[in-house]
């Protein structure tokens, strides 16, 4: 998983950041397949790449789990 979430975690919790990278990459691959199928079936927007849409969805899912008040 790319972006600020794992990068911030690596700074303070190196192992957690690595684990998040692996989990995020796996989750993004799964969600990419779902988005790609949804685009083929006309259920999801097609003006964006499935990989990019999956990255946004996964980041949006993980952010509230990591950033706590």
C-alpha positions in Angstrom: 0.0 0.0 0.0 1.3 3.4 -1.0 0.7 6.7 0.5 0.8 8.6 3.9 -0.7 5.8 6.1 2.1 3.3 6.0 4.7 6.0 5.7 3.6 7.6 8.9 3.4 4.3 10.7 6.9 3.3 9.5 8.3 6.4 11.2 6.9 5.5 14.6 6.1 1.7 14.4 8.3 0.1 11.7 6.9 -3.4 12.0 3.3 -2.2 11.9 4.1 -0.1 8.8 5.5 -3.2 7.0 2.5 -5.3 8.0 0.2 -2.6 6.7 2.1 -2.5 3.4 1.6 -6.2 2.9 -2.0 -6.2 4.0 -2.8 -3.1 1.9 -1.2 -4.6 -1.2 -3.2 -7.8 -0.9 -6.4 -5.9 -0.2 -5.8 -3.5 -3.1 -5.3 -6.5 -5.5 -8.6 -8.1 -4.3 -10.5 -4.8 -4.6 -9.0 -4.1 -8.0 -10.4 -7.4 -9.3 -13.8 -6.5 -7.9 -13.7 -3.0 -9.4 -12.6 -4.4 -12.8 -15.5 -6.9 -12.8 -17.9 -4.1 -11.8 -16.7 -1.9 -14.6 -17.2 -4.8 -17.1 -20.7 -5.3 -15.9 -21.5 -1.5 -15.9 -21.8 -1.3 -12.1 -18.8 1.0 -11.5 -17.6 4.1 -13.2 -15.3 3.5 -16.1 -13.6 6.9 -16.3 -10.9 5.8 -13.8 -8.4 3.0 -13.8 -9.5 0.1 -11.5 -6.2 0.1 -9.7 -6.6 3.8 -8.8 -10.2 3.3 -7.6 -9.1 0.3 -5.5 -6.3 2.4 -3.9 -8.8 5.1 -2.9 -11.3 2.6 -1.5 -8.7 0.7 0.5 -7.1 3.9 1.9 -10.6 5.2 2.8 -11.3 1.9 4.6 -8.0 1.8 6.5 -7.7 5.5 7.5 -10.4 5.4 10.2 -9.0 2.3 11.6 -5.5 3.8 12.0 -6.2 7.4 12.7 -7.9 7.6 16.1 -8.8 10.7 18.0 
